[in-house]
Structures are given as C-alpha cells and as structure tokens.
Amino acid sequence: MIDFNVPPYVGTELKYVEEAVAVNHKICGDGPFTHRCNAWLEQKTGTAKALLTTSCTHATEMAALLADIREGDEVIMPSYTFVSTADAFVLRGAVPVFVDIRPDTMNIDEKKIEAAVTERTRAIVPVHYAGVSCEMDVIMDIAKKYHLHVIEDAAQGVMSTYKGKQLGTIGDYGCYSFHETKNYSMGEGGALLIRDPENVERAEIIREKGTNRAKFFRGQIDKYTWVDAGSSYLPGDMNAAYLLAQLDMADAIFEDRMRSWNLYQELLTPLAKAGKIELPFIPEGCNHNAHMFYVKAKDIEERSALIRFLKEHGIQAVFHYIPLHSAPAGQRFGRFHGEDIYTTKESERLLRLPMYYGLKEEQVQYIAETIEEFYA
Ligand SMILES: *Cc1c(COP(=O)(O)O)cnc(C)c1O
C-alpha cells in the first residue's frame, strides 16, 4: 500500500529530543529548542518575531485575540478550508463571511473580497492552499483601504513565497502548522509570525497565560505577574527539539518533495493535455513548497471511481474540506457572500495524491501509470 501521508522523519529527531531531556533538563515550554526554532523561523522568513505554538489552530486563535476580534465582527475567508480557519474567530463570537474561490488555485478569489466588506468587517483571512500563495498585493490593498487586519492561514505555506516574500510574513499575522501531515512536523504544533514589532509584547503575554513571563526571563523585569487575558499556547521543548531536527534539514525535505511534485506534473501532463484531468496551477510570482499534488476529475462520480480504482491498486488517495458553509457549524455561525460558483463544484472534483518526504520515484511512476490506466 502506498500511504497518502507518512510523517516526515529525517533520523536526527530522537538525538535532539534526548538532548532536551538528558542534557538540557528542560522539557516545558520556551526552552533552548523552542528558542532555536523561533530564531530559525525569524531568520528564514525575515518576520519581526516567530513564536512556536501548540498548533496552527492556536496560532490563529492568538491572532484573533491580538486583532481584538469581538462578538458580531465579520471576518472574510474562503469556505474551502480547514475548520480551524473559521473556529478561531467563531470562538471570539465573530461571523465568518465566506467568499468563493478561484478554480485555478483553489484560493479565495481576490476579486470577490471587496464586495463582501461591510462596516462590521474586521479582518481578511487568506488561506494559501497547497502552499500556493493568494494574490496578496490585491488583498493588502483592500485591507489598507478599509483598515482591516490580514491574518494569513499559511498552515500549508512554510517555505513558499509570493513575489519573493515568505508566506505568513505579508499580513499582520501569519499562522504555520507543524502537524504530522505538513511539510515539517513536531506531531502537533505551529507558529505565529508577527510582522510588526509593536505587537510582539502582547503576543508573548497572550501565549504565556496573560503574564509578562517572557520579559522576566529576558531579565527586563524582576518578577512576573498577570497583566492581560491569555492562555497557554506554548509547546513543550521535546516537541520543539523534534521540529528543529527537521528545520535543520529543511532544504533536503523541500527538494525531496519538489522532485516528487515535478515528476507527477511531468508524468500526468499528457492526460491533462488530452482533457481527462486538470493539474495544479502556479501563478506568476508564486513559488510553492510541494505541499500537495492533486488532480481534478470531471465530477464527484468520476472522482469516487478513481479513488476506488487507486485503492484496488494499493494507492491511498484522499479528498478533504467539505466546504465550511455547507457544514452544520458553518450554517450556524457563518454566511456565504455572493454565489458559490466554484467552492462546492471544484471541491468535489479534487483528489490529493500521495505526497511525503521519502516518496520514491518508482512509486510516483506507478501512481501516474495507474491513473493513466483508469482513463484508458
Ligand atoms: C493543517 C491546517 C490547519 C490546522 O493546523 P493544526 O496545526 O493542525 O492546528 C489550519 N488551516 C489549514 C489550511 C491547514 O491545512
């Protein structure tokens, strides 16, 4: 069986974890490995501050608190996304306002955002699907015009860029995921990227249960105390150690995934040219990170048949994201602005192929051949 996902493992993780336990004697949050991960992310992305979190979901919750999202506020986002994108704002009493996606990238259609802005709109949450950037120039212009926060759901976008800028560094806040299904992993985990230095101190306070403990550890104050509302969003240092092992090998992981992605693209292009399937589209100015390779079948029936065929041939291919506006909670908490032209239709056609660090060339060849066989 070729699994859809295998968590990344480079081989040095346990050595790093052992160091956390047996050398550092520091396994709670904000130990040496967390600091090294934060520094790595800051150096790699150029953001003012990166803070490791327990998940991307929690990073997004922190961003919602930092943006002072309140009851009745509206937050514009795509419906074709993971539940966390909406949950973080629903927890603050806000209304997710879903906007249709572009069929080519599956990202929010930047041309449809402005019409969804009302006097209650407070933020736009672009989701960089498959690590391919949204049209950030257009989104940032709208945000500036209407004084909106931009919180990037860059869960899938670590090591991707838009016009040379790392995803997650363009909006006020960027949220990364290090879940085991993502390119770089610590099991469960994430990071919050903070663009503007003036927002860093409050982010540190929110992340440390509303205390100024980070300042205390830096020796800037002689005792720490409760100064604001907050929660516990920091991961243990063993998880950070696991992640650092992978960040130290980030280029190798990136290149390995990119080889598989490019091979899929090369081998499946004839089928796409023949009009049987559609392949991912990467717009000008976007450099992706090979997070995902997908194909689009004609419709949901053809996709179901393809999933079955691949399964019979030992290949696990999956789809995801029942559009949020059609889910029970989405109907209760949110609303769709405008017409759903592409969100439902395109989500029903999309099928994700196996993609992970260590996927072999022969495996990609076999998967591509099997898809060809299905359409023959
Ligand atoms: C994976 C993912 C998340 C959630 O990440 P966690 O780290 O599991 O909380 C959020 N949004 C998108 C688009 C994702 O792919």
The ligand as an SDF file (V2000), in Angstrom:
LIG
                    3D

 15 15  0  0  0  0  0  0  0  0999 V2000
   -3.4670   21.8560    8.8200 C   0  0  0  0  0  0  0  0  0  0  0  0
   -4.2200   23.1190    8.6560 C   0  0  0  0  0  0  0  0  0  0  0  0
   -4.6750   23.8620    9.7540 C   0  0  0  0  0  0  0  0  0  0  0  0
   -4.5790   23.3770   11.1750 C   0  0  0  0  0  0  0  0  0  0  0  0
   -3.3080   23.1230   11.6030 O   0  0  0  0  0  0  0  0  0  0  0  0
   -3.0840   22.4930   13.0710 P   0  0  0  0  0  0  0  0  0  0  0  0
   -1.6330   22.7130   13.3050 O   0  0  0  0  0  0  0  0  0  0  0  0
   -3.4740   21.0600   12.9910 O   0  0  0  0  0  0  0  0  0  0  0  0
   -3.9390   23.2650   14.0200 O   0  0  0  0  0  0  0  0  0  0  0  0
   -5.2970   25.0720    9.5200 C   0  0  0  0  0  0  0  0  0  0  0  0
   -5.5060   25.5180    8.2760 N   0  0  0  0  0  0  0  0  0  0  0  0
   -5.0990   24.8350    7.1900 C   0  0  0  0  0  0  0  0  0  0  0  0
   -5.3350   25.4020    5.8380 C   0  0  0  0  0  0  0  0  0  0  0  0
   -4.4600   23.5970    7.3370 C   0  0  0  0  0  0  0  0  0  0  0  0
   -4.0790   22.9140    6.2680 O   0  0  0  0  0  0  0  0  0  0  0  0
  1  2  1  0
  2  3  1  0
  2 14  2  0
  3  4  1  0
  3 10  2  0
  4  5  1  0
  5  6  1  0
  6  7  2  0
  6  8  1  0
  6  9  1  0
 10 11  1  0
 11 12  2  0
 12 13  1  0
 12 14  1  0
 14 15  1  0
M  END
$$$$
